[in-house]
């Protein structure tokens, strides 16, 4: 095997490793964004008034679906 073939193989291998690192980084960023959205939704649920606190009539109307 000549040196050009070895260098080409090395470049292909490094490109594959770089692609894998970028993919892993993108997946981590997506997971972090999903965690942030879940935290925001959990905070929103905690801050929203309960239907029973809004109405004192004999029945409660729920907007949760």
C-alpha positions in Angstrom: 0.0 0.0 0.0 1.5 3.3 -1.0 1.6 6.5 1.1 -1.2 8.2 -0.8 -3.6 5.3 -0.2 -2.7 5.4 3.5 -3.2 9.1 3.7 -6.5 8.9 1.9 -7.7 6.1 4.3 -6.7 8.2 7.2 -8.6 11.3 5.9 -11.7 9.2 5.4 -11.5 7.8 8.9 -11.0 11.2 10.4 -13.9 12.6 8.4 -16.1 9.7 9.7 -15.0 10.5 13.3 -15.8 14.2 12.8 -19.2 13.4 11.4 -19.9 11.1 14.4 -18.8 13.8 16.9 -21.1 16.3 15.2 -24.0 13.9 15.2 -23.5 13.2 18.9 -23.3 17.0 19.6 -26.5 17.6 17.7 -28.3 14.8 19.6 -27.2 16.2 22.9 -28.4 19.7 22.0 -31.8 18.3 20.9 -32.1 16.4 24.2 -31.2 19.6 26.1 -33.9 21.5 24.3 -36.4 18.8 25.1 -35.5 19.0 28.7 -35.9 22.7 28.7 -39.3 22.4 27.1 -40.4 19.8 29.7 -39.2 22.1 32.5 -41.1 25.0 31.1 -44.3 23.0 30.7 -43.9 21.7 34.3 -43.5 25.3 35.6 -46.5 26.3 33.5 -48.7 23.6 35.0 -47.6 24.5 38.5 -48.4 28.2 38.0 -51.7 27.7 36.3 -54.8 28.0 38.5 -56.7 24.8 39.2 -60.3 24.7 37.7 -61.7 24.2 41.2 -60.1 27.4 42.4 -61.7 29.4 39.5 -65.3 28.3 39.9 -67.3 27.8 43.1 -70.4 26.6 41.4 -71.7 23.0 41.7 -69.7 21.7 38.7 -66.2 22.3 37.4 -65.3 22.7 33.7 -61.9 21.4 32.9 -59.8 22.7 30.0 -57.3 19.9 30.3 -57.5 17.5 27.4 
